[in-house]
Amino acid sequence: MSDNRRRIAPWIAGAVALVLFGLIGVLIAAAPDQDTGAATTLLDRPAPMATGTLNDGSPFELSRRRGSWVVLNFFTSTCIPCRNEHPELVAFVDEQRRLGVDGAEFYTIVQHDEPDDVDAFFAENGGDWTVVYDPSFEFQNGFGVAQVPETWIIDPNGIVRGRVIAEVTAEFLSTTIQRLREGS
């Protein structure tokens, strides 16, 4: 190897290392931006006509929820981000209930989980809202959900208004629904 190459090689290696460390720093510092949600062809279109099953075996039909703001949160009891966001969901549901008829309805859509495991999770972590099982994958396929957590907001006319593929907070959900109500 020539002397020039030997002198340049450490500088090139150092520059590459500096760029890599910079990229790693950017990735570590980046946080998900809930304000942008996630692109979907369902946005501003009617929500899928999905049906599921409640714990007691009775059917749950999303189309029957028209007239109310609806928040669907796709969930699995072993999902760490689902576990992390759960206290926020408890706070959101409590807040919406205090609003009475003006509050949003909240539903957990269970994916690939056993009812006993879900019941144990809710018993340990709180939350007493309706849990919907999706045995025929109508919700999962209709909304195109690949991984959890994922949260959808549907307006009283049954139109999809938002999608978030990340952990959500009570404040984010509340302010998003309020902005949507106000038409902004």
DAHU-V256591 format. One line per field, one symbol per residue. ss: DSSP state (~ for helix, > for strand, _ for the rest). phi: phi as a letter, one per 40 degrees, with the letter a starting at -180 (. if undefined). psi: psi as a letter, one per 20 degrees, with the letter a starting at -180 (. if undefined). A space follows every 50 residues. Layout:
ss: ???
phi: ???
psi: ???
//
This chain:
ss: __~~~~~~~~~~~~~~~~~~~~~~~~~~~____~~~_________>____ >>>_____>>>~~~~____>>>>>>____~~~~~~~~~~~~~~~~~~~_~ ~~__>>>>>>____~~~~~~~~~~~____>>>>____~~~~~~______> >>>>____>>>>>>_____~~~~~~~~~~~~___
phi: .cccccccdcccccccccccccccccccccbcbcccgacaccdgbdcdcc babcdcgccbbdcccdhbcbbbbcaacccccccccdcccdcccdcccccg cccccbbcbcbfacdcccdcccccbghbccbbcbccgccdcccgcbbbca bbbbcccgccbaabbicbbdccccccccccccgb
psi: qrhghhhhghgggggggggghggggghhipqpohhibpqqiipkrpqqmq qaprhjiqqpohhijqiqppppopqphioghghhighhhgggggghhhic iiqqqpppopplqphhggggghhhirokrpppqmhjkgggghikphqqqp pqpprijjppiqppmrqrrggggghgggghhij.
//
